Amino acid sequence: MIFRGEILFLLICLLVFPLFYQSCYTIIDKADAETNVCRQIPFKTILESTSIVKSDRPANIVIRTKYEEQWFVANYSIGMKLQNIDYRNEILIGIIAGKKKGSGVSVTIDSVCRCKERIEVYSHEENPLINTDEVCYPVHIVAIKKTRLPVVFEDMEIIYPEDSIYGEWFFQYYENLITGEKESALPVGRPVTLELSSEFLFVGKIIVNQINGRFELKENHEISFSDISITHVGSEKSIIDWERRYFDALSNVRTFDFNKTELKLYFDSNQKAMVYKKLFHD
């Protein structure tokens, strides 16, 4: 027989426990909940290595429980145990850069921010372009205070040496293949860019559309672009026509020359070229 006092006690437990359970997840969630201001969240490094996590493919990870940590350790061939994490008060977030050729490549989480109803993670990869037969597996895992908010990993910035062809270039002009006249981007307030990666892939913005593909560097400063594809966002005829001429020009590039601030892609021996300036990020 259940007495009234016991029934009252059970009702109190049912009411109080969910509130206590939710409070465990709102250490970060309540802060700035009614503002639009992004604020940085302190974090501490749990693991930073180039050899412990043997994963060929890049990945972003969020670990909220001991079970998820065990799954991570088992599936990513970690050569060591993570330090003790108090998952009642912390969660782990991390970036695995994947298998990288050469030595000296590293990945770093620069900042973690609470922005409205999500956690944003900002990071960069540093690639000194040291050509060796070695491979490495950069990873950076940090701990932050517990939260239920979704974690969003912003696009990783890749930092190359200043004297490298790799990186992001800002289009200045090209010399028309037929007329030879200099032709710059249409004045629509949108920069035209070309980003070359050490994986020999490229992406670019051309006013309203984007292009991507592969490129190959050869002897005697020869370069070729292949597998070029372009999005098909509609716009006014003058813009689409300009983008088509730019696409054709890039397809006809044969050689290149560059320094720390300028890249020239040449079409032929007459030295007609596409000219870019280096984009430097703070």
C-alpha positions as CSV (number, residue, x, y, z in Angstrom):
1,M,0.0,0.0,0.0
2,I,1.4,3.4,-1.0
3,F,0.9,6.2,1.4
4,R,0.2,9.8,0.5
5,G,3.6,10.9,1.7
6,E,5.3,8.4,-0.6
7,I,3.2,9.5,-3.6
8,L,4.1,13.1,-2.8
9,F,7.8,12.2,-2.7
10,L,7.6,10.5,-6.1
11,L,5.9,13.5,-7.6
12,I,8.5,15.8,-6.3
13,C,11.3,13.6,-7.7
14,L,9.6,13.5,-11.1
15,L,9.4,17.3,-11.2
16,V,12.9,18.1,-9.8
17,F,15.0,15.5,-11.7
18,P,14.3,16.8,-15.2
19,L,15.2,20.3,-14.1
20,F,18.5,19.0,-12.5
21,Y,19.2,16.9,-15.6
22,Q,18.7,19.9,-18.0
23,S,20.9,22.1,-15.8
24,C,23.8,19.8,-16.4
25,Y,23.6,20.8,-20.1
26,T,23.1,24.5,-19.8
27,I,26.5,25.6,-18.4
28,I,27.1,27.4,-21.7
29,D,23.6,27.4,-23.1
30,K,22.1,30.0,-20.7
31,A,25.0,32.5,-21.4
32,D,24.1,35.2,-23.8
33,A,20.9,33.3,-24.8
34,E,19.0,36.4,-25.5
35,T,21.7,38.4,-27.3
36,N,23.1,38.2,-30.8
37,V,26.7,38.8,-29.6
38,C,29.3,36.1,-30.3
39,R,31.6,35.4,-27.4
40,Q,34.7,33.3,-27.2
41,I,34.6,30.2,-25.1
42,P,37.7,29.1,-23.2
43,F,39.1,25.7,-24.1
44,K,42.1,23.5,-23.2
45,T,44.1,21.2,-25.5
46,I,43.6,17.5,-24.9
47,L,45.6,16.1,-27.8
48,E,47.8,17.8,-30.4
49,S,49.8,15.4,-32.6
50,T,50.9,14.4,-36.1
51,S,51.3,10.7,-35.5
52,I,48.8,9.4,-32.9
53,V,45.5,9.4,-34.9
54,K,46.0,7.3,-38.0
55,S,43.1,8.5,-40.2
56,D,43.6,8.9,-43.9
57,R,40.5,11.1,-44.3
58,P,39.8,14.4,-42.6
59,A,37.1,14.6,-40.0
60,N,35.5,16.9,-37.5
61,I,34.6,15.3,-34.2
62,V,32.3,16.1,-31.2
63,I,32.5,13.7,-28.2
64,R,29.9,14.2,-25.5
65,T,30.0,10.9,-23.6
66,K,32.5,8.2,-22.5
67,Y,30.9,5.8,-24.9
68,E,31.5,8.2,-27.8
69,E,35.1,8.5,-26.7
70,Q,35.6,4.7,-26.6
71,W,34.1,4.5,-30.1
72,F,36.5,7.3,-31.3
73,V,39.5,5.6,-29.8
74,A,38.6,2.2,-31.4
75,N,37.8,3.6,-34.9
76,Y,40.6,6.1,-35.3
77,S,43.5,3.8,-34.2
78,I,44.7,6.1,-31.5
79,G,48.0,5.0,-30.1
80,M,47.3,6.4,-26.6
81,K,44.5,6.9,-24.2
82,L,42.9,10.4,-23.8
83,Q,43.3,12.0,-20.4
84,N,40.4,11.6,-18.0
85,I,37.5,13.8,-19.2
86,D,34.6,14.7,-16.9
87,Y,31.7,14.4,-19.3
88,R,29.4,15.8,-16.7
89,N,31.0,19.2,-17.2
90,E,32.9,19.0,-20.5
91,I,32.7,17.8,-24.1
92,L,35.5,17.3,-26.6
93,I,35.7,18.9,-30.1
94,G,38.5,18.2,-32.5
95,I,39.8,18.4,-36.1
96,I,41.5,15.5,-37.9
97,A,43.3,16.8,-40.9
98,G,43.8,13.3,-42.5
99,K,46.9,11.9,-44.1
100,K,49.3,14.6,-45.3
101,K,52.4,14.3,-47.5
102,G,55.6,15.8,-46.3
103,S,56.6,16.9,-42.8
104,G,55.8,19.9,-40.7
105,V,52.0,20.1,-41.5
106,S,49.9,21.0,-38.5
107,V,46.3,21.8,-37.7
108,T,45.3,24.2,-34.9
109,I,41.9,25.2,-33.4
110,D,42.3,29.0,-33.0
111,S,39.0,29.9,-31.3
112,V,35.7,28.5,-30.2
113,C,32.7,30.9,-30.1
114,R,29.1,30.8,-28.8
115,C,27.1,32.6,-31.6
116,K,23.4,32.7,-31.0
117,E,22.2,29.1,-30.7
118,R,25.4,27.3,-31.9
119,I,29.1,26.8,-31.2
120,E,31.4,27.8,-34.0
121,V,34.9,26.4,-34.3
122,Y,37.6,28.3,-36.2
123,S,40.9,26.7,-37.2
124,H,43.8,26.7,-39.6
125,E,46.2,24.3,-41.3
126,E,49.8,25.3,-41.7
127,N,51.7,23.6,-44.5
128,P,55.4,24.5,-44.9
129,L,55.6,22.5,-48.1
130,I,58.6,20.4,-47.0
131,N,58.8,17.8,-49.7
132,T,59.8,14.4,-48.1
133,D,58.6,10.9,-48.4
134,E,57.2,11.1,-44.9
135,V,53.5,11.3,-44.1
136,C,51.8,12.8,-41.1
137,Y,48.3,12.8,-39.5
138,P,47.7,16.2,-37.9
139,V,45.0,16.4,-35.2
140,H,43.9,18.9,-32.5
141,I,41.4,18.0,-29.9
142,V,40.2,20.4,-27.2
143,A,37.8,20.4,-24.3
144,I,35.1,23.0,-23.6
145,K,32.4,23.3,-21.0
146,K,29.4,21.0,-21.5
147,T,26.7,22.2,-23.9
148,R,23.8,20.8,-25.9
149,L,24.2,23.4,-28.7
150,P,25.2,22.2,-32.1
151,V,28.8,22.5,-33.0
152,V,29.7,24.0,-36.4
153,F,33.2,23.8,-37.9
154,E,33.9,26.8,-40.1
155,D,36.0,26.4,-43.2
156,M,39.6,25.8,-42.3
157,E,42.1,28.4,-43.4
158,I,45.2,26.9,-45.0
159,I,48.4,28.9,-44.5
160,Y,51.3,28.3,-47.0
161,P,54.7,30.0,-47.1
162,E,54.6,33.5,-48.5
163,D,56.9,32.5,-51.4
164,S,54.6,29.6,-52.6
165,I,52.3,29.5,-55.6
166,Y,49.7,27.8,-53.3
167,G,47.1,29.9,-51.6
168,E,44.4,32.4,-52.7
169,W,45.0,34.9,-55.5
170,F,42.9,37.9,-56.4
171,F,42.2,38.4,-60.1
172,Q,43.4,41.7,-61.6
173,Y,43.0,41.4,-65.4
174,Y,43.7,39.1,-68.4
175,E,44.6,39.9,-71.9
176,N,41.9,38.9,-74.3
177,L,43.0,35.9,-76.4
178,I,41.6,37.5,-79.6
179,T,42.0,41.3,-79.2
180,G,44.9,41.3,-76.8
181,E,43.3,44.0,-74.7
182,K,43.3,43.9,-71.0
183,E,40.0,42.9,-69.5
184,S,39.3,43.1,-65.8
185,A,36.3,41.8,-63.8
186,L,33.0,43.6,-64.2
187,P,32.5,46.2,-61.5
188,V,29.8,44.4,-59.6
189,G,31.5,44.4,-56.2
190,R,32.4,40.8,-56.1
191,P,36.1,39.7,-56.2
192,V,37.2,37.0,-58.7
193,T,39.6,34.6,-56.9
194,L,41.7,31.5,-57.7
195,E,42.9,29.3,-54.9
196,L,45.5,26.7,-55.5
197,S,46.1,23.9,-53.0
198,S,49.1,21.7,-52.4
199,E,46.9,18.7,-53.3
200,F,46.8,20.1,-56.9
201,L,43.2,21.1,-56.7
202,F,41.8,24.6,-57.3
203,V,38.6,26.5,-56.6
204,G,37.6,29.9,-57.7
205,K,34.9,32.6,-57.6
206,I,34.0,34.3,-60.8
207,I,31.4,37.0,-60.0
208,V,28.2,34.8,-59.6
209,N,29.5,31.3,-60.3
210,Q,32.3,29.1,-58.9
211,I,34.8,26.9,-60.7
212,N,36.9,24.0,-59.5
213,G,39.1,21.3,-60.9
214,R,42.7,20.0,-60.9
215,F,46.0,21.5,-62.1
216,E,49.4,20.1,-62.8
217,L,52.8,21.8,-62.4
218,K,55.5,20.6,-64.8
219,E,59.1,21.5,-65.7
220,N,60.0,24.8,-67.3
221,H,57.2,26.6,-65.4
222,E,54.5,24.7,-67.4
223,I,51.0,24.4,-65.8
224,S,47.8,22.9,-67.0
225,F,44.2,23.1,-65.7
226,S,41.9,20.1,-66.2
227,D,38.6,18.6,-65.1
228,I,37.3,22.2,-64.9
229,S,33.7,22.5,-63.8
230,I,31.5,25.5,-63.2
231,T,28.3,26.1,-61.4
232,H,25.3,27.4,-63.4
233,V,23.8,30.3,-61.4
234,G,21.9,32.5,-63.8
235,S,22.5,36.2,-64.1
236,E,22.4,39.0,-66.7
237,K,23.9,38.3,-70.1
238,S,27.0,40.6,-69.7
239,I,28.1,38.8,-66.6
240,I,27.5,35.3,-68.0
241,D,29.4,36.2,-71.2
242,W,32.3,37.6,-69.1
243,E,32.4,34.4,-67.0
244,R,32.5,32.3,-70.2
245,R,35.5,34.3,-71.5
246,Y,37.3,33.9,-68.2
247,F,36.6,30.1,-68.2
248,D,38.0,29.8,-71.8
249,A,41.1,31.8,-70.9
250,L,41.9,29.6,-67.9
251,S,41.5,26.5,-70.0
252,N,44.2,27.9,-72.4
253,V,46.8,28.6,-69.8
254,R,50.2,27.0,-70.6
255,T,52.9,28.4,-68.4
256,F,53.2,30.5,-65.2
257,D,55.5,32.8,-63.3
258,F,55.0,34.2,-59.8
259,N,56.6,36.0,-56.8
260,K,55.3,36.6,-53.3
261,T,52.7,39.1,-54.4
262,E,51.9,38.4,-58.1
263,L,50.9,35.4,-60.2
264,K,50.9,35.4,-64.0
265,L,49.4,32.6,-66.1
266,Y,50.5,32.8,-69.7
267,F,48.6,31.6,-72.7
268,D,51.3,31.4,-75.3
269,S,54.8,32.6,-76.3
270,N,53.5,36.1,-77.0
271,Q,53.2,36.4,-73.2
272,K,49.5,37.2,-73.0
273,A,48.6,36.5,-69.4
274,M,46.0,36.3,-66.6
275,V,47.3,38.4,-63.7
276,Y,46.5,37.9,-60.0
277,K,47.6,39.4,-56.7
278,K,48.2,37.5,-53.5
279,L,45.5,37.6,-50.9
280,F,47.0,37.9,-47.4
281,H,44.8,37.1,-44.4
282,D,45.3,38.7,-41.1
